[in-house]
């Protein structure tokens, strides 16, 4: 990253992916959001994983998948959650993300579109809708008409 160093990651940033390759469970999280010491952020764990992936310079799909796991099952394991995952009797805590894969979610900073906590919906994020220019609106018959 710079001429003044002989390694790729800046001092102060741990390469969690390297640690995981050696059997260490790791998690990505923060409690420093919008406070006097760190007056920025939006509490998006996916955004934090994307930032981590950029700083660590990850470029393989498997590495991005591990970033996603650090937000999900690896975090649950570190927190000693015995009822994590989809199974009868587990809490219905579900986050639905607008992505085809964990790698896409991290790479594109995909937004959650719905969240359920104990089976009750707590978040709804409507995806953006592309609007046609005012001069090209569909008539009720489906034909384009100039306005």
C-alpha positions in Angstrom: 0.0 0.0 0.0 2.9 2.3 0.4 6.6 2.6 -0.2 7.2 2.9 3.5 6.2 -0.7 4.4 6.9 -4.2 3.3 3.5 -5.7 3.9 0.1 -5.1 2.2 -2.1 -4.1 5.2 -1.7 -0.9 7.1 -0.7 -1.2 10.8 -3.7 -1.4 13.1 -5.9 -3.5 10.8 -6.0 -7.2 11.5 -6.4 -9.6 8.6 -9.2 -11.7 10.0 -9.2 -13.9 6.9 -5.6 -14.8 7.6 -6.5 -15.7 11.2 -9.4 -17.8 10.0 -7.1 -19.7 7.7 -5.3 -20.7 10.9 -8.4 -21.9 12.7 -9.4 -18.7 14.6 -13.1 -17.7 14.6 -13.5 -14.0 13.8 -16.4 -11.5 13.7 -16.9 -8.1 12.1 -18.8 -5.7 14.3 -18.7 -2.2 15.9 -20.2 -0.3 18.7 -18.7 3.0 17.5 -21.4 4.4 15.3 -22.4 8.1 15.4 -20.7 9.0 18.6 -18.3 11.8 19.5 -15.2 9.7 18.7 -16.5 8.3 15.4 -19.2 10.7 14.1 -20.0 8.7 11.0 -21.6 5.4 9.9 -25.1 3.9 9.5 -24.8 0.6 11.5 -24.7 -1.4 8.3 -22.7 -4.5 9.0 -22.6 -5.3 5.2 -21.0 -1.8 4.6 -18.5 -2.5 7.4 -17.6 -5.9 5.8 -17.2 -4.1 2.4 -14.9 -1.6 4.0 -12.9 -4.3 5.6 -12.6 -6.2 2.3 -11.3 -3.1 0.6 -8.8 -2.2 3.3 -7.5 -5.8 3.5 -7.6 -6.0 -0.3 -9.6 -9.1 -0.7 -10.5 -10.1 -4.2 -11.7 -13.7 -4.3 -15.3 -14.8 -3.9 -14.3 -17.2 -1.1 -12.8 -14.4 0.8 -15.9 -12.2 0.4 -18.0 -15.2 1.5 -15.9 -15.4 4.7 -16.6 -11.7 5.3 -20.3 -12.5 5.1 -19.9 -15.4 7.5 -18.1 -13.0 10.0 -21.5 -11.2 10.1 -23.6 -14.3 10.4 -22.7 -17.8 11.6 -19.2 -17.0 12.8 -20.5 -14.2 15.0 -23.3 -16.5 16.3 -20.7 -19.1 17.2 -18.5 -16.5 19.0 -21.6 -15.3 20.9 -22.3 -18.9 21.8 -25.8 -18.9 20.3 -27.1 -22.4 20.5 -30.3 -21.6 18.6 -28.8 -20.0 15.5 -29.9 -21.1 12.0 -33.1 -22.4 10.5 -34.6 -25.1 12.6 -37.9 -25.9 14.4 -38.0 -24.1 17.8 -35.3 -21.5 16.9 -36.2 -17.8 17.1 -37.5 -16.5 13.8 -34.9 -13.8 13.4 -34.3 -13.4 9.6 -32.7 -10.7 7.5 -33.7 -10.7 3.8 -30.9 -9.1 1.6 -31.3 -7.9 -1.9 -28.5 -10.1 -3.4 -28.0 -13.4 -5.2 -25.1 -14.5 -3.1 -23.2 -13.6 0.1 -20.3 -12.4 -2.1 -22.6 -10.1 -4.1 -24.0 -8.7 -0.8 -20.6 -7.7 0.4 -19.2 -6.5 -3.0 -22.2 -4.3 -3.8 -23.2 -3.3 -0.2 -26.6 -4.8 -0.7 -29.4 -3.4 1.5 -31.6 -5.6 3.7 -35.1 -5.4 2.3 -36.9 -6.9 5.3 -36.0 -7.9 8.8 -38.0 -10.2 11.2 -37.3 -10.5 14.9 -39.0 -13.4 16.7 -41.2 -13.7 13.6 -42.4 -10.1 13.7 -41.4 -7.8 10.8 -39.3 -4.9 12.2 -37.8 -3.4 9.0 -39.1 -2.8 5.5 -36.8 -1.2 2.9 -38.5 -0.6 -0.4 -36.0 -1.0 -3.3 -35.7 2.1 -5.5 -38.0 2.4 -8.4 -36.9 3.7 -11.8 -39.3 6.3 -13.1 -39.7 7.0 -16.8 -39.1 10.6 -18.0 -42.2 12.7 -17.9 -42.4 12.9 -21.7 -42.6 9.1 -22.1 -45.5 7.9 -19.9 -47.5 4.8 -20.7 -51.1 5.4 -21.6 -53.6 3.1 -19.9 -53.6 0.9 -23.1 -49.8 0.4 -22.8 -48.9 2.7 -25.7 -46.3 5.4 -25.2 -47.7 8.9 -25.6 -45.8 12.2 -25.7 -46.9 14.7 -23.1 
